[in-house]
Amino acid sequence: MAFTTVFLALLVLLALIILATSIKVVPQQRVKLIERLGKFHKRADAGLNIILPFLDTVQATIDLREQITPIEPQPVITRDNVTMKVDAVIYYVVADPVRATYEVQNLKWGIEQLTLSGLRNVIGALDLDHTLTSRDTINTQLRATLDAATQKWGVKVMRVELKNIDPPQEIKETMEKQMTAERSRRATVTEAEGEKAAAILRAEGQKQSMIVSAEGTKESAILQAEGQATARLRVATAEAQAIEVVSKAIGVAGNPAQYLIAERYLESLSHIAEGAQKIVFLPFEAAGVMGSIGSMKELFQSMPSGRSGSGV
């Protein structure tokens, strides 16, 4: 009875062990490769999978997610014989787990070696300046080279990114000097362009100022001329009116022209009298002038007493 109990217990335990070894749960985005008696049998995708214990074994578990593999800094020689250190990062996806397992012994190590070889080939075809300024070109060429080489391994290289390009110290110092000189040149050019623009603006301002000043002078001269013309016109009008009044006043006693001549003559005599020497000028027709003075005397005498108060 005790023997039977122990035997049954052993059978149950064996059954549990067999059941546990025959059930394989595969996580999402994983694949297990199953071999039967040393030969590839099937691939177990995500979920619950049943295998035969003692006959089937799990050869490998492949991660189908995008893999990231860093490449440590490696010495690389450019076309112009400059040795620099370059590191990179590779992004790839296992497209065929079977070939990735059975076509290459160590997939990750193989991809790293292919990357190093491709990196030396691509950068070796470029000089230093192009290497420092053509990261995108290097990444594209290197990705195409790796993708073509890893197709037989069932791997798809998504992209390759160069992280750092580290030239020698003397090259860095030369580059810094070139950068300083270039910045100084740009500053000089920018300053010259600014001075040029400022000079143009100043010239434009002076031009506009001169135009406005000329227009103001022109307007001022026009207004001054118009004022003088108006003043002269008003003076002439006043004189004409005065002559007309005088003409009407002396119309019976004498000639208005003689009156005007006599008036100007008397004004001239007054100015001459103010001089240092007492010189008297008489016109050629003295009798006519005296006659005009007589006519003026008669005119003033004929005027009302209030207006003749000044006398001659």
BELFEN-V510202 format. One record per residue. N is the residue number from 1. RES is the residue in one small letter. SS is DSSP state (2 for helix, 1 for strand, 0 for the rest). PSI is psi in whole degrees, -180 to 180 (NA if undefined). Layout:
{{N;RES;SS;PSI} {N;RES;SS;PSI}}
This chain:
{{1;m;0;-45} {2;a;2;-38} {3;f;2;-42} {4;t;2;-39} {5;t;2;-44} {6;v;2;-40} {7;f;2;-43} {8;l;2;-39} {9;a;2;-40} {10;l;2;-38} {11;l;2;-43} {12;v;2;-43} {13;l;2;-41} {14;l;2;-40} {15;a;2;-40} {16;l;2;-39} {17;i;2;-43} {18;i;2;-42} {19;l;2;-41} {20;a;2;-37} {21;t;2;-20} {22;s;2;-15} {23;i;1;124} {24;k;1;123} {25;v;1;121} {26;v;1;127} {27;p;0;167} {28;q;0;142} {29;q;0;30} {30;r;1;157} {31;v;1;134} {32;k;1;135} {33;l;1;123} {34;i;1;130} {35;e;1;142} {36;r;1;115} {37;l;0;41} {38;g;0;3} {39;k;1;143} {40;f;1;130} {41;h;1;-54} {42;k;1;171} {43;r;1;130} {44;a;1;112} {45;d;0;-178} {46;a;0;135} {47;g;1;-161} {48;l;1;130} {49;n;1;142} {50;i;1;130} {51;i;0;162} {52;l;0;122} {53;p;0;150} {54;f;0;-13} {55;l;0;-42} {56;d;1;142} {57;t;1;154} {58;v;1;114} {59;q;1;-45} {60;a;1;155} {61;t;1;119} {62;i;1;132} {63;d;1;122} {64;l;0;-1} {65;r;0;166} {66;e;0;127} {67;q;1;146} {68;i;1;121} {69;t;1;116} {70;p;1;147} {71;i;1;121} {72;e;1;155} {73;p;1;130} {74;q;1;142} {75;p;1;131} {76;v;1;139} {77;i;1;128} {78;t;0;178} {79;r;0;-31} {80;d;0;27} {81;n;0;42} {82;v;0;123} {83;t;1;125} {84;m;1;163} {85;k;1;133} {86;v;1;135} {87;d;1;161} {88;a;1;173} {89;v;1;134} {90;i;1;136} {91;y;1;120} {92;y;1;163} {93;v;1;137} {94;v;1;109} {95;a;0;-33} {96;d;0;100} {97;p;2;-31} {98;v;2;-51} {99;r;2;-36} {100;a;2;-22} {101;t;2;-40} {102;y;2;-13} {103;e;0;-17} {104;v;0;143} {105;q;0;-46} {106;n;0;102} {107;l;2;-49} {108;k;2;-45} {109;w;2;-39} {110;g;2;-42} {111;i;2;-40} {112;e;2;-43} {113;q;2;-39} {114;l;2;-38} {115;t;2;-45} {116;l;2;-44} {117;s;2;-45} {118;g;2;-35} {119;l;2;-42} {120;r;2;-37} {121;n;2;-43} {122;v;2;-48} {123;i;2;-30} {124;g;2;-20} {125;a;0;-1} {126;l;0;151} {127;d;0;-180} {128;l;2;-47} {129;d;2;-44} {130;h;2;-32} {131;t;2;-40} {132;l;2;-24} {133;t;2;4} {134;s;0;48} {135;r;2;-45} {136;d;2;-41} {137;t;2;-44} {138;i;2;-44} {139;n;2;-43} {140;t;2;-46} {141;q;2;-41} {142;l;2;-40} {143;r;2;-43} {144;a;2;-40} {145;t;2;-45} {146;l;2;-39} {147;d;2;-41} {148;a;2;-36} {149;a;2;-26} {150;t;2;3} {151;q;2;-39} {152;k;2;-14} {153;w;2;1} {154;g;0;31} {155;v;1;139} {156;k;1;114} {157;v;1;118} {158;m;1;-49} {159;r;1;161} {160;v;1;129} {161;e;1;123} {162;l;1;130} {163;k;1;-60} {164;n;1;142} {165;i;1;110} {166;d;1;99} {167;p;0;171} {168;p;0;163} {169;q;2;-41} {170;e;2;-32} {171;i;2;-38} {172;k;2;-44} {173;e;2;-41} {174;t;2;-41} {175;m;2;-39} {176;e;2;-40} {177;k;2;-43} {178;q;2;-40} {179;m;2;-41} {180;t;2;-44} {181;a;2;-40} {182;e;2;-40} {183;r;2;-38} {184;s;2;-41} {185;r;2;-44} {186;r;2;-39} {187;a;2;-41} {188;t;2;-45} {189;v;2;-43} {190;t;2;-41} {191;e;2;-42} {192;a;2;-42} {193;e;2;-38} {194;g;2;-43} {195;e;2;-40} {196;k;2;-47} {197;a;2;-40} {198;a;2;-41} {199;a;2;-40} {200;i;2;-44} {201;l;2;-41} {202;r;2;-43} {203;a;2;-42} {204;e;2;-41} {205;g;2;-43} {206;q;2;-40} {207;k;2;-48} {208;q;2;-39} {209;s;2;-43} {210;m;2;-39} {211;i;2;-46} {212;v;2;-40} {213;s;2;-43} {214;a;2;-42} {215;e;2;-39} {216;g;2;-43} {217;t;2;-43} {218;k;2;-49} {219;e;2;-40} {220;s;2;-43} {221;a;2;-41} {222;i;2;-46} {223;l;2;-39} {224;q;2;-44} {225;a;2;-42} {226;e;2;-38} {227;g;2;-45} {228;q;2;-41} {229;a;2;-42} {230;t;2;-42} {231;a;2;-45} {232;r;2;-38} {233;l;2;-41} {234;r;2;-40} {235;v;2;-44} {236;a;2;-39} {237;t;2;-43} {238;a;2;-43} {239;e;2;-40} {240;a;2;-43} {241;q;2;-40} {242;a;2;-43} {243;i;2;-40} {244;e;2;-41} {245;v;2;-44} {246;v;2;-40} {247;s;2;-42} {248;k;2;-33} {249;a;2;-37} {250;i;0;18} {251;g;0;-29} {252;v;0;-36} {253;a;0;-32} {254;g;0;-165} {255;n;0;131} {256;p;2;-32} {257;a;2;-41} {258;q;2;-35} {259;y;2;-46} {260;l;2;-40} {261;i;2;-43} {262;a;2;-38} {263;e;2;-46} {264;r;2;-34} {265;y;2;-44} {266;l;2;-39} {267;e;2;-40} {268;s;2;-40} {269;l;2;-37} {270;s;2;-39} {271;h;2;-38} {272;i;2;-36} {273;a;2;-25} {274;e;0;-11} {275;g;0;179} {276;a;0;-37} {277;q;0;142} {278;k;0;95} {279;i;0;134} {280;v;0;127} {281;f;0;131} {282;l;0;139} {283;p;0;169} {284;f;0;-38} {285;e;0;74} {286;a;2;-34} {287;a;2;-35} {288;g;2;-37} {289;v;2;-43} {290;m;2;-36} {291;g;2;-37} {292;s;2;-37} {293;i;2;-38} {294;g;2;-39} {295;s;2;-42} {296;m;2;-37} {297;k;2;-41} {298;e;2;-37} {299;l;2;-47} {300;f;2;-32} {301;q;2;-33} {302;s;2;-17} {303;m;0;156} {304;p;0;156} {305;s;0;-31} {306;g;0;-35} {307;r;0;-19} {308;s;0;18} {309;g;0;-26} {310;s;0;-34} {311;g;0;164} {312;v;0;NA}}
